[in-house]
Amino acid sequence: MAGANCPFPHRRAVAGCSLDFYAPSPIPDESGIECFQTLTGCLISRLTYLVLRTDLVHDFMGDLTITLISPSGVSVDIVSNEGAGLRLDGVYVFSDNATALITRVSGEGTLQPGLYRPEGSMAKLYGMNPAGLWTVRFMDGGAGDVGTVRALQLMFVGTVWPAPPAGACGASYGGSVVTLADVGSAALPAIVEGCPWTRITKVVVRVDLMHSYMGDLQIMLRGPDGTVTDVSSNNGGSKDLSGVYEFDDAAAKSIADSSTYTALPIKESGASVLPPGAYRPEASFAAFCGKAPNGQWSLRFKDDVDGGTGATATLRGFQVILYGTNPWPPLAPGECGATFTGCTAGGHDDGSGGGCITTANMAHCPFTSITEVRLQLRVDSYREGDVYLGLRGSLSHVLNLTWGPEAFGRAHTVTLDGEYEISDLATKELEGDEGLFDPGPRDMLPGSYKPYNLLSSLYGMAPEGTWQLEMRVSYIRWWTLDTARVVVKGRSTWPDPPVGACAANVLSPGTGYVAPGGTQTLAASLAGCPFASISNVVLKLALYQRYREDAVVTLIGPTGLQARPHGAVEALAAAIWNISYPGYYFRPVLAGEYELRSDQSSNVRFDSTPQDCRYGFCSPLFYWPVTERPTIRQPYQPAQNFSVFTGSSPAGTWRVVLRSVANSGDWAGTGSLPAGREGVVRGFQVLVW
């Protein structure tokens, strides 16, 4: 039976797995017996030490042969007609670590019970997985003397998948053992998480399996991005596999080299077993170098030959170990980041553009609301014509960092090579004379540049989730992104109210959108306010709406009074604007944190015509005057004056309701609308005086 000291699923060094044979069994004269039992439930993945204990009696030791046979069929001679006329009576323990050799015993009387080194080394079994059927064979080769096996025990010591070495990341398959049928296939997954690198530099794979005809077997490794390499493909002929095999490009022997399969351990059946150990894979793991490490890896097995052998495989698990580098400095306290893998956007000889999209997942970020964004790039590009960059947040519109993707064809030649940062705080313009718009051929110096559309439109968004970076290039040139990283700062609470004000707050990233025709309500309680009636109200709103005209936002006070900070634009006005300024000037996006107040002079209304929402979205913190670059903007005027709350009590529950009216679909002359007209409110703060 399996020992009790192997708790599943902890993968650690395990000692104490054993098989115990209790029933006494006579050893027939000039014949033999086999004691066999199956080891299950013990999580040792590779055997490092083995002990055989046998309590037996035999009148003439020289007649006796004891053989240990592993589940893979490899056998070890424990005793082979040693000791001549010595008698056996007691408990004899056989271990490779013993100093007394069983081959050196002699004399008369009874062999002293105790610890002995077996005739054959048990080391040939080390590295194998001990699970399966173990057999101990006792043979009597002479007439006249008999014996009895009174008790028998096998004790297994070994290791499971070790932790990745220092400086490495890794993951192991932790599921149940899989049996691969003849002419069958299977895949074992292992998910790598939390690996800090942007690029893999080395891959090592450890595989724990048994197979009775290696030449039938194909093994393939698949990375998170879909890259697949052949670990072994129909190598080894009739050789067997049993144990833990490590595949490493730096190994001395290749799994595909025929010289690997000489001088191998032989089973009783006559078949040979490939010793567990390190081998070079058939195809180099260099195919994974430069890729991102995190995600699901899988090892695929396929028995693709039906040779009448009935060969099957037992797949006990695998471990992937990854080494890598990170070109970016560590994030500062209070920052979250997500790293994009590289890709190449190449044009075509016919002058048409080419592009690529790469994604990055920002996980475990504690912020509910972004307050700062910057994009870091490592690029190598020769540009003739136009390069387009677009960034999409986890729950937001696509933000044009360079002039829109329809603007190809300016035919300027700029070489980019190095590290660049795109930040709202930069002093140089990405589209200016120091950036991509220089009319003469030159190198664009690495450094920090301000984007075409400010990253501030992402403020107020939830950072967690999948970010997307899009690149396009026109003409026959190319743009190669080595790697990129988006870095965000944020907050999880609204700031404290100013002196003399009271506040009701709620801030949550939300989990979904409001579809056309739906509503969403967020509520926040205000208590402990020292004044009895309201004289002024300010609303801070964290909002995303794919088309501003689809949203009607309503602020409801504790007494049921309502005001619309934003209402649907009249269809007629929208249609007139579309005729005057086609394209991206209409149907702007609401994205970020907006401040609405009616106590200050401002000509910027939250529901006004789109000239106040330039280049595709209504900026939450900045605005674009017609003739100059962005400046800090004034708050928006709400659609309905907040004076409706004047004189009412501030205490109680304040609510913000988002209603999606799908008004953008009613516009005249707009044609078909793209999908994704959803919206969501992620929080609000009501300030009252």
Secondary structure, 3 states (H helix, E strand, C coil): CCCCCCCCCCCCCEEEEEEEECCCEEECCCCEEEEEEEECCCCCCEEEEEEEEEEEEECCHHHEEEEEECCCCCEEEEEECCCCCCEEEEEEEECCCCCCEHHHCCCCCECCCEEEECCCCHHHHCCCCCCEEEEEEEEECCCCCCEEEEEEEEEEEEECCCCCCCCCEEEECCCCCEEECCCCEEEEEEEECCCCCCEEEEEEEEEEEEECCHHHEEEEEECCCCCEEEEEECCCCCCEEEEEEEEECCCCCECCCHHHHCCCCECCCCCEEECCEEEECCCCHHHHCCCCCCEEEEEEEEECCCCCCCCCEEEEEEEEEEEEECCCCCCCCCEEEEEECCEEEECCCCCCCEEEEEEEEECCCCCCEEEEEEEEEEEEEEEEECEEEEEECCCCCEEECCCCHHHCCCCEEEEEEEEEEEECCCCEECCCCCCCCCCCCEEECCEEEECCCCHHHHCCCCCCEEEEEEEEECCCCEEEEEEEEEEEEEECCCCCCCCCCEEEEEECCCCCCECCCCEEEEEEEECCCCCCCCCCEEEEEEEEECCHHHEEEEEECCCCCEEEEECCCCHHHHHHHHHHCCHHHCCCEEEEEEEEECCCCCCCECCCCHHHCHHHEECCCEECCCCCCCEECCCEECCCCHHHHCCCCCCEEEEEEEEECCHHHHCCCCCCCCCCCCEEEEEEEEEEC
